[in-house]
Amino acid sequence: SSPLFAFPAGARSATWAMPPKKKGAKVATKEDGEEKANGASEPDAEMAEGKAEAPQEEGRGEKADTEAKKELEADASPDSCPKVKAEEVAISTSDSTLNVMPTAGGRVLMTLTEGGFQYLLAGARATAGVKSGRYAFEVKIVECLTATEIQGAGRTPMPHQLVRVGVSTAKSSLFLSDGPDNVCFDSDGFFIHEKNKKKASQRFTFGQTMAVLLNLDSSSPNANSISLFRDGVRISDPQPLPENLRGKVLYPTITFKNVTLQVNFGPTPLVPLPFKCPLLGAAAAKDLEIIAPAKPEGGKYEVVFPVGLPEQGFFDWVDAFVERNPGYTELSDRKILDWAAKSGLWRAKSQGGGTSAPRSNDKPDVKFGLPLMDDMSIKKVLDSVVPLVKRNYVVAELRSNLVASDRSSALQMFSSPDFKKKASVLMGEPSQDYKDAIQARMLADKVAKAEAEKKKRAQEEERKQLLERKRKKAEEAKKRRREGRVDGAEDENEDEAKEEEKEPEAKEDEDVVVELSEEEKKLFYRKSEIPDLTEKALAKSFASFSLPTREEGFDEVSFVWQKQTGCEKLLKDWVLEKKKTQRVQDLQPGEWFKEQFASWQKTLPDWKKRLSEWKDPVRRKALIAKKKEEDSSAADINAEDIDVASVDDILDLGNGEPLFANFVYEDWTLLNMRYELHLLLHAFQKDLNDPDRPSFGENHLAFYYNTYFKKAFSLKIFNVETTADFIELVKDTVQLDKTTGFFHPELPEDKPVADFVKLAEEDRRERQRRIDAGDETAKLKFSRPAPQGQPPAPKGAARTGPPQPPRWSRPDVPGGRPRDLPGRPPSYGGSARGPPPQKRPYSSAPPLSDPGSKHARTAYRSSYGSVASSVGAPSFHRRP
């Protein structure tokens, strides 16, 4: 846990009363302080901090007591100016993060800790900002929360409990230390501005009242400073405000995590300060700027649902909208990720933070290695909390806002009469203001990229010059050593002086004028390195995209860039175009396909079995004899003279010969592909049932083939390079439309399977005629895939027939493993009769001529791992 709450109330005094370090003890370095600032909370660090602070708090003697009485601030003079109303100074309900739960009339701030919320910071800003004068506000920790955490591979942000108190400008980040527009003290005793942290105060913990003093009184010696008090005692010298904050209205701001706070703006302090100073609730009206809670237009808060197409400026429009309307809170996954990053959560590349992870602007890959963050339980809690927090929202969910069912679910969250639901359609050519803003952002991105490249070139040039200087020095030193010169040191100094004189000045890159190209000036939308939607998400849902209507539950539907008719046509054309290029990820084979394919899987093996019977000489002779008995003219039938189209029975041409008697592997393969593609195209139409997408293109053939037949499709099997070449082999069954790019079947879905054999036979005869005429290109040579579970044949080896066991295996040995046979020594080179080659030992085996020698008793490992250690054990070179 955090050192903030490491000590119980009864043990703090003992900790702070520890004696100071002895002389000669190790002094904490700057690096140690930085380590503590990064969240270190080890006991040693706590004890060291307690020792360092103890002399400041007690045991100083009379001199310390005298110095403690010298307060740097004087009492405030009486002021008769009109005062603000105390109830006007409070924590703003609209200018706080969604996990801040104010209670007790806004005087107590609680935070959500369910699931991943225990890792997220909460931030809140006051409604009153200080323009001038000197005023204070108080914060007290009344509860420390310890949530249940599930350990993961990620790094948990430390400390678990955290409090930061300070000031910030209006409309700046609610997280203190995020950006240049705020300053703060944290509970570890650091003063923070942006990324700069320094030890400027002492820690504060549970039960202590912290008072933040903001001095903007120009007549005070401590003008433009901020101080921190603990239980009425100063624990920080006045810290000067950064230059960028001077002259601006500063609002009290609090950032906290896993604690409950009491906030007091006055008029009565919880603990008096050592000098008279009013709290903000008793300030002069002229010194404060009050931001009154914005009243919703028409008495209802507005919830905006932007509806736009991917890669067409959706998120740029949302960013511009929130910037123009800071009173709107964005609800999206990307904002949750941004919130987590500002809360100190860190993502490694192995946890999704790298570029290899599938990411999109709509659904970023939220993986921190922390189970309670990665399960997106935060979003579930937000869905319950958001309707209770009355403010304006913009729901920036790209895919969900385009799908009618998802829009209806989102509208249910805002069913309260306090909300007005508005859909803003962003389609077509944008307005000129939007174009100008996008052009400016594109130019800024281009300038930033050019500056980065310029800096990289300068660093590379500097590196080359450094290497060149080192090389020259090494050569000179080598030369001096070779010549045996004694005065090497003096020469080296002379060389360095000459080198400095001759060293050329670093070339400064001229400022390159960065401009947008003519093509970039024509663009309406800015291109992002990260897509708006992943390919999988787009392919799964784009066919369901639609425009919002009032019937869905919207109170208003506005078309921002084009009129409704134009948007409807644009969306329809966009979907039709995507149907040509996107595949249906969730398509599943239907019942019709399953029945037809199951029947085909039974029929094809029966035909191959019939062919094997015909090729068997014994069976063939008996079959012909039987046919002669039935019809004496059967012997005169020649299969090549029969017209394929006139065949009634493909299993018997009249003499017992099947129509496919001359089929080889290539013919069977093409027959199978004809029927499978025919079945695939008709099943696709039935299962998808989309008149706008009757078929698919060649880019998706392998995907759908695997979806239906559960096996891969490869052109290499057919020894062709392109899909068009493959279609040429089965053009009587399937064609590829050059206009639409879609496949379409040539045969009706109820075509008898026997007709596919006739098509295959006609194609075989045509190829044979071409071969007989001398056309070598008509020969087919397909690659046979290796049998399942069988390793591929060695390169250059021809494998025919059933797979044979290894020649060195023994069928009489369990598992086919060889054994040392009597009279046969193990082989090193390998042979057709022996096992595979094995590694030769580093040294030859010792002779066994002397049974009593120590070599004879040495353990030797046999060819297959057995160990022999007795006298006369077999060696690698001698038979036993």
N, C-alpha and C positions, 0 to 999 in steps of 0.2 A: 504494500500500500504506500501511499504518498507520505513523505516526511511531514506533510502538512498536518496529518492526523495521527502521527505515530505515537504521541504521548497522551495518556489519559490526563484529565484535569488535575488529579491529585499527584501526578508524577512529574509535572512540568517544572515545578520549583526545584526539585532535586536535580533535574537535568541541567537547568540553567545555572545552578550553583556549583557546577564542576569547576575545579581550579583552572587557571589559565595555563597555557603551554609553557613548559620550561624553556630556558634559554638554550638555543641550539636545536630545538625541535624543528622538524620539517615544516616549511612554510608552504601553504597551498599556492600553487602556480596558477597562471591564467588558464592553462589548459584544464586544470582541475575544476575551475569555476565553470568553464564552458561545458564540461562533462556533466556537472550538476544541473546546468541550465537545460540540458537535453533530456532531463527526466530521471537522472540517477537518484536512487532512494535507498542505497545500501546503508546498513547500520553504521559503518565506519564514516560515511559521509555525514550522516546525521550527528554523530558524536562530535566530529570535527567542527561541524557548523555550530553545535551547541557550545563548544569550547571557545570558538572565535567570538561568539556573541556574548558570552558570559561576562567578560570584563566590561562590556558596554552597559550592562544592565545593573550589575551589583558588584560590590567589592572594590570599587574604585577609590574609596577614601574620601577625604574632605574635598580634594581638588575635583574629583568627579562630580560630587554633589554640587559644588559651586558652578561647574560648567553646565550641569543639567538645568540650573535655574535661569540660565541665560537663553530665554526663548527668542527666536529670531523674528517672531511676529508680535506686533503690538495690538492692544485692544482696539476694536472697531469703535469709531466715534459715533455718537448718536445721530440717527438719520430720520428726519421727519417726512421723507418722500413717501408717496403712496406705495403700499406693499401689494404683492401679488396674493391671490387667494391660494391658501395652502392646498386646496383640493385640485388646483390646476397643475401642480407639480407632482407628477407621478410617473410610473413606468408606462410607456406607450404600448397599448395592446396590439397596434398595427405595425409597430416598428420593433419587432422581436421575432426570434425564430419560433418555429411551430412547436418545439418541444418545451417552451416556457409556459408554465401553468401558474398564472398569478392567482392568489387567494388572499383572504382577509382584507378585502378592499384594495388589493394591489400592493399591500405592504409586505407580503411574503411571496417569494418566488420559488416555485418547485420546478423540477425537471423530470421528463420521462426517462425511465431506465429499462423499459421492456426491450428484450432482444438486443439488437445492435445499437439502440439509443444510448446504452451505457458508454459507448465510445465517442459519441458526438457531443460537441460543445453546444451550449445554449448561450444566446446573446440577447440583451435587451437594452434599449436606450430610453432615456427620460424624455418627457414632453417639453421640458424647459431647458433652454440653452443659455449659457452665461456670455453676455457681451462685454461686461465690464464689472468692476468691483471684486470683492473677495468673499467667497462663499464656500460652504462645505456640505457634504452629504455623508451618510453613515451606512455601513453594510455590516451585518452580523451573521455568522454561520451558526444556524440553529439546529442543523441535522446533517450528518454524514451518511451517505448511502453506499452500501456495498452490495452490488448486484452479482448474481451468479454468472460465472463466466465459463464457457466451454473452450478448452484449450485447442488451439489449431497450430498450423505451421507458420502463421503470420506473426507480425510484431505488434504487440499490444501497446497502444500509446500510453505513455506515462507522464505524469502520475495519474492514478485512478481518480482522485479528487483534486479539483483545481478551481481556483478563483482568481480572476483578474478584475481590478477596479481602475477606472480611469475616465478619460473624456475622449470624444470623437466629434467630427463634424456631421452635420445632417446628411443623409443619403449615402453615407460611407458604410463600410462593412460593419456588421454587428459583432464581428469577432475581433477583439482587441489583439494587436500585434499583426493583424492582416492588413497590409497597406500602409501608406504614409500618413493617413488622415486621422491618426489616433495615437495616444500614449497611455501607458498603464503601469501599475505595480501588480506583481503576481504574488501568490501566497508563499512562494519560495524566497521572497526578498529581492527580486530582480525588478529593475526599471527597464521597460521595453519600448522601443520605437522601431517599427518595421522589424528587421532582422537583427537589430542591435540590442544586446542585453548587457546590463552591467549590474553588479551587486551594489544596490543603493539603499536598501532598507533591511528590515528583519522579517522573519517569517511570522505569519499569523495563522491561527488555527481555530478549532471549534470553541465556541463560547466567547470569543474575543470580538470587540466592537472596533471596526476600522473606520476611520474618518478620512476622507479625501478632501484636501484643501486646495481649491483652485484660486490663485491670486492673479487677477487681471486688472488690479488697481494701479494705474500708471504712477501714482504718487508714492507707492510703497517701494522700499529698497528691494523687495523680492518680487517685483512685478513680473508677469509672464512666467510664473513658475507653478509647480504642483508639488504638494507634500503629502505624506502619509503619517497618520497617528494611530496608535493601538491602545485602546482603553484610556484615551486621553493623554497619552505620552507620545511625544514625537519619536518616530523610529526612522525617519528619513529627512535629510536636509532638503531644502527647496531645490527641485530639479527644474532647470530651465526648459521651457517649451521649445520644440523645434521651430525653426524660422517659418516653415510652411503652415504652422498652426497659429501664428501670431496674427492678431487682427481679425480672427474668424470667431464665429459663434461656436462655443464648445458645449456639448451635451454630455451629462454624466452617463456612462456606459458600463455595463457589467457583463463579463463572460465567465461562465462557470460550468462545472460538470460534476454530476453525482453528489451534489449538496443541495440543501435548502437554505435560502437566505432571507434575512429580514432587511428590508431597505427602508431607510428613514430619511425623508427630505425635510423634516421639521413640521412645525416651527420649533418644537422642543427637542433638544438633543438627547440621545440615550446616555452618553457619557460626555460631560463638559470638557472642552479643550482648555489648555492652560492660559488661554486668552479669550477675550470676548470676540466671537465671530458668528454671525447669523448663518443658519442653514438656508437652503434654497427656498424652503417653504415660507421664510420670513424675509425674502430679498425684496429690494426695491424694484418696482415694476419696470423702471427704465433700464435696469441692468439685465433683465432677462428677455428672452424671446420665446414665447409660448407657441407651440404647435398644437392647435386644437384638433381633437379627433375629427377626421374627415367624415362628414355625413354622406351616406350613400345616395346617389342620384335616384330620385323617385322612391326613396325609403328602402331600396333593395341593393344588396351588394352584387356586383357583376362577376360572372364566371364566363370567361372567354374560351371557346374551343376553336383554335385555328385549324383549318382543313386545307392541306396543300399536298402536292405530289412530291415524291422523293427527288432529290437533287435539283429542286426548283425553288430554292431560297426560303424554305420553311423556317429553319432555325435562325437565319439571319433576320427574318421578319420578327420572330419572337424576341430576339435580343434587342432589336431597335424599339419594339413595343414596350418592353420592360424599362428600357432606358428613358423613354419619353414619359412613362407612367410608373414612377417608382412605388406607387401605392399598391401595385399588383404583385402578388407572390406567384412565382412559377412553380408548377407541380410537374415534375418529370424525373426520370431516372438519372439523367445527366446532372441535374441539380443535387440529387442525393450523393452522387459521386464527388461533386465539387465540395459539398458540405463535409464529406468524410475526409477529403484531402486537407481542408482548412482545419480540421480537428486533429490533424497529426497522424492519420492513418497512412501507412506506407505500403505500396504494392511492389513486390519484386517481379521480375520478368517471368519467373516460374509460376507466379500466382496470377498471371493475367495482365501484368503491367507492361509486358513487352509488346512489340508490334506484331508478333506472330499470332497473338490471340485474335479470334474473330471479333471485331468491334464494329460498332455503328454509333452514329450520333443519337439515334432514337433509343437504342438499348445497349449502352456501353457494357463492357465485360466487367462486372463488379466482383472481383476476386481479390480479397485481402489476405486470404489464409486464415480468416477468423470465421468460424461457422455461423455465428450470430449476425455477421455482416453479409456473408456470401449467400445466405438463404433469403435475403431481401425481406426479412421480417419487419424491417423499418417501414416498408411501403404498406404493409398490412395495418400497422398501427396508425400510420398517417391517414389511411382511408377512413379510420374511425374518428380521428381527431379533427381533421380538416373541416367537416361540416359544423363542428362546435365552435370553431374560431371564426368569428364573423369578420371577413375582410374580402377584398377583391382578389380573384385568382385568374391565372391563365394556365390552362391545361395543355402543356406542350408535348403531347403524345402523338407522333406522326402517324404511325400505323393504326393505332386504336381509333383516332379521330376520323380515319377514312373508312372504317368498317362499322356498319349500322348496329350490329349486335354489341360491339364494344362501346359505341357511343351511348347506347341505352343503359348499359351498366354504369357508365360514368355519370350519367344524368341522375341516376337513382341516389347517388351520394348527396346531390344538392336538391333534393326534393322539398326542402324547407321553403316556405314562402318568403324567407329573408333573402333568397338568391334569385337573380335574374340570369337565365341561361342564354348565352348568345354564341352563335356559330359564325365565324368569319372565314369565308372561302377565299383562298389565295391561289388562283389559277389564271393562266394567261400572261399577257404582257404587263409587267408591273408599272406603277406610276413613275413619273419622272423623278420625284423626290427619292423613291426607293432606288432607282437606277443610279442617281448621283451618289447616294450613300454607299452603294455596292462598289461603284467605280473607285471611290475614295479608299475603301477597305482593301480592294485589290491592289491599288497602288501602294498603300502602306505595307501590305504583305510583301510586295515585290521589293520595296526599298529595304525592308528588314532582311530579306534573303540576300540581297546584294551586299549589305553591310556585313552580314555573317561570312559571306564568301571572301570579302576583302580582308576581314580580320584573320581568316584562316590562311589566306595567301601570305599575309605579313608574318604570321607565326611560322609558317613553313620556310619563308626566306630567312628569318632569324635563325631557325634551326640549322639550315644549310651553312650559313655564315659561321656559326659556332663550330660545326663539324670541320669546316675548312680551316679555321684557326687552330683547332686541335691537331689536325693532320700536319699542318706546317710546323707546329712546335715539335711534334713527334719526329718529323724528318730532320729538323735542325739538331735535335738532341741526339739522334742516331748518327748524324754526320760528325758531331763533336766527339762522340765516343769512338767512332772509327778512326778519327785523326789523333785521338789521344790527347786532346787539349786539356790543359789543367784549368785554365781560366774560363771554365764553362759557365759559371754563375754570372760573371761579368758580361760575357757574350750574350747570355740569355736575356739579361736586362737590356742590353743594347738592341737585341732583336725585337724585344717587346716594344721598346720606344719607337723603332723604325716601323714596326707593324701598326702601331697606333697612328703614326704620321701618315702611313700609306693606306690605312683602312678606309675604304670608301664610305661615304655617308649612305645611310640607309635610304633606299629609294621610297619615296612616299607615293602611294597610289593616288592618282588623280581621282577626284570625286567623279564617279560615273553618273551621268544624268539618266535616271531611271524613268521610263515612261511606259504607258500601256501601248501595246501594239494595236493595229487596226482591228484585228480579230477580237482582241480582249475588249475593245471599246464597244463591240457589237453584242457582247454577252449581257444577258439580263441577270444571271445568277452567278454567284461566286462558287468556284469549284473547291471542294475540300479534300484533303488527303484521306480522311475517314469517310466512308459512305454513310448516307442517311439511314439506309436499311441494309442489312446483310442480304446476300443473294438467296439464302435459304428462307429468311423471313419474307422477302419480296415474292418469291415464287409460290410460297404457301398461301398468301393472302391477297395478291393484287387483283385476282378475278372477283373478289368481294368488295372492291372499292366502290364507294357511292357518295353522292352529295347529301348533306344533311337537309332535313325538312322540318317544318313545324310539327308535323304529325308525330315525330319522334319524341317531342317534349321540349323543343327549343322555344323560348319566348321571342327570339329574333334570329333571322338568318340573313346575313349581309354578304354581298359579293364585292370584295375590296378592289380587285383589279379589272375584272370583266363582268359583263352581265351574265345572268343565269344561263341563257341559251348558249352563249359562247363557252361557258364552263362545262356544260353538259356535253357538248360536242367534243371539246378538248379531252375530257376524261374518257369518253367512249373510244376515241381514236387512240389515246394512250394505252388503254387496256387491250385493244385489238393488236396493237404493235407488240406489246409485251407477251401476248399469247403466242406470237410467232417465235419468240426468243426464250421464254421462260418455261421451265418444265413443272409438272404437277408433282410436288414432293409427296403428297399423301395419297396418291392414286393407288387403289388396290384392285386386284383381279376379281371380276364378278363370277356369278354362278355359271353363266353361259360359257365363259372361257374355261372354267374348271372342268365342266362336263366334256367339252370338245377336246381339250388337251388330254384328259384322262383316256378317252377313247383312242386318240392317236397314239398314245404311249403303249397301248395294247396291240394296235394294228400293225405298227411298223416292225416290231420284233417277230410277229407271225409271218410277215412277208419275207424277212431275212431267213427265217427258219425254212420257209418253202423253197427259197433259192438254194440253201445248203442241201436240201433233200434232192433237188434236181441235179446238183453237181455231184452227188454221190453216184458212182457208176452202177452199183448194184440196184439201188432204188430207181435210178433213171431207166435202166433196162427193163425192170419189172413194170414200171409205169407205162412205157411205150408199148410193151407187149399187151398190156391190159387195154390200151386205147385201140390197138389193131384189132383186138377181138370185138370191140364195140363198133368200130368203124374202120374198114379196110383202107379208106383213103387218108387216114390220119398220118400214115408214114410219108405221104407226099407233101405234107405241109412244110413250108419254109417261112420261118418267122420274119425274115427280112422282107418278104414280099407282101406281108399283111399290112394294110393301112391301119395305123395306130388308132385313128379316130373311130374305126369300125369295130374295134375289139369290145366284146360284151363282157368277157370274163378275163381280167388281167392275170388270174392265177392259172388259166388254161387256154392256150391258143387253139386247142383242138387236138393236139398231140401230147398233151400233158406239160408242155413247156410254158412257163410263166412269161409274161411280157417283159419282166425285168431280169431275164436270164443272163444278160450280158452286163448287168450293173457291177461297177467296182466301187471302191470307197468314195471317189469323187461324186459319182452319180447318186449314191445314197445320201451323201452330205447335202447336195443341192436339192434333192427331193425333200429332205427334212427342213431345210431353210425355206423352201417355197411354202410349205404348209405353215410353219411357225410364223413367218412374216404375214401371211394371209390371215392367220388367226389373231395375231397381235394388232393389226390395223383395225379389224372389225371389232375386237374386244375393246380397244381404246375408245372407239365411237360410242359403244354401248355404256361403258363404265363411267366415262366422263360426262356424257350427255350434254355437251355444250355445242350448239350449232355454230358458234363463232370460232371453234377450234376443232374441226373434224379430224385433224391428224396432227403430225409433228414433223419437225425438220431433222436433217441428218445429224445435227449436233447432239440430239437427244435419243438417237436410236439405241446406243449402248445402254443408256439409263433405263429406258422402258423395257428393253429386251431382258435386262437383269431383273427388273421389277416383276415381270410376268413369268419368266422361265427360270429364275433363280440361278442363272449362269451367265458367264461373261460373253460378250460379243467382241470379236477381234478380226480385223481385216487381214491380219498376217496369216491366219489359218487358210484363207483362200488365195494367198499369194498375190494380192492386189494392193495398190497404194491408196486409192481413193474410193469413196462410197459409190461414185458414179461407175467405176469399173466393176464393183461388186453387183450393182443393180443390173448391169449388162448381162450378168450370168443368170439372173432370175427375172428378166424383163417381161416374161409372159405372165408373171404373177404380181409383180410390184413395179411401180414407176415413181420417179421423183419429178414433181412438177417444177419446171424451171421458173414459172411465174411466182408461185406462192412459196416455193421451197419446201413444200410438204410432200410426204409420201402418200400415195393413194393406191388402193388395191385394184387389180384388173379383173378379179373374179368376184362373183356374188358370194355372200357369206354362206349360202346353203350348197355350195359346189361340192359334189361327191369327192371323197378322198381318192377314189380310183382315178379320177381325172388328173390328179397331180402326178400319178405314175405315168400316165400317157404323155403329159408335158415333159417329164424328165426323159422318157424314151425318145420322143421326137428330137429333143435337144441333143441327146447322145448320138443319134443317127446323123444329125447335121454335122456335129463335130467330127464324126468318123469320116464322112464324105470329104470334109475339108482336109483332114489328115491324109487320106488316100490321094488327094490331089496335090499333096506336097506342102500344105500350110502347117508349118510347125507351131504357129501361135495358137492353134486350136487345141493343143494338148493341155490338159489340166494336171496340176501337181499340187495337191493340197498338203498342208502340214498336219500330221496326226498328233493331237494332244496326248501327253503322257497319261497312262491310266492313273486313276486316283490312288494315291498312296505309293506309286511306283516312281523311283527317281528317274530323271531324264537320262537318255542314253549318252555315252561319252561322245565328244565332238568327233565327227568323222566316222563313227560306227553306225552300221545299219542294223536295226533291230526288227526282226520279223517274228511273227508267231507269238505265243504266250511268253511272258517273262520267265527266264530261267534263273535258278538259284545260283549264287556265286560258285565258281568252279572249285574253290578251295574248301567249300563247306562239306560237312559230313552229315548225311541224312540220318545216320544212326546215332548221332550225338544230339542230345536235347538242345533245341534252339539253333541247331546247325553250326555250332561253334566248333572249330577244330581243336584237336588235342595233339600233344606230342606223341607220335606213333613210335613204337619200338623199332629201332634200327633206322629211323629217319631223323636226321638232325634238323633243328629249326633253320629256316632259310633267311638270308639277309636280302638277297636280290629279288625274291619273289618268283614264282613260277606258276605254270598252269596247274600243277599238282599240289602246290603248297599255299600257305596263308599269304596275305599281303606283305610287302617288304616292311621291315622294322628297322629302327635306328641301330647302327653299329655302336658298340661301347667305345669309350674313349681310349681304352688300352686293351690289349689282348689278354685273354684269360691265362692265369698262371698254369704251368704244367702240373700234372698230378703224379709225376714219377715218384715223388717222395710223400707217401701217405701221412707221414708224421710231421710234415712241415706245416707252418702256420697258414700258408696259402691254401693248403688242402682243407683247413677248417674254416676258411672264410665263407660267409654266406653269399651265395650267388643267386641272382634272380633269373628265373627261366624266361623263355620267350613270352609266356602269357601271364606273368606276374607271380607264379609260385616261387617259393624260396627253398633252396636245398642247402643245408648246413652240415651234413654229415661228411665223413671222410669218403672220398671217391665220388663226390657229387658231380653231375654232368656239367661240363663247361659249354661255352658257346661254340667251340671248335672241335670238340672230341665227342664221339658217341659214348654213351654209358656202357 
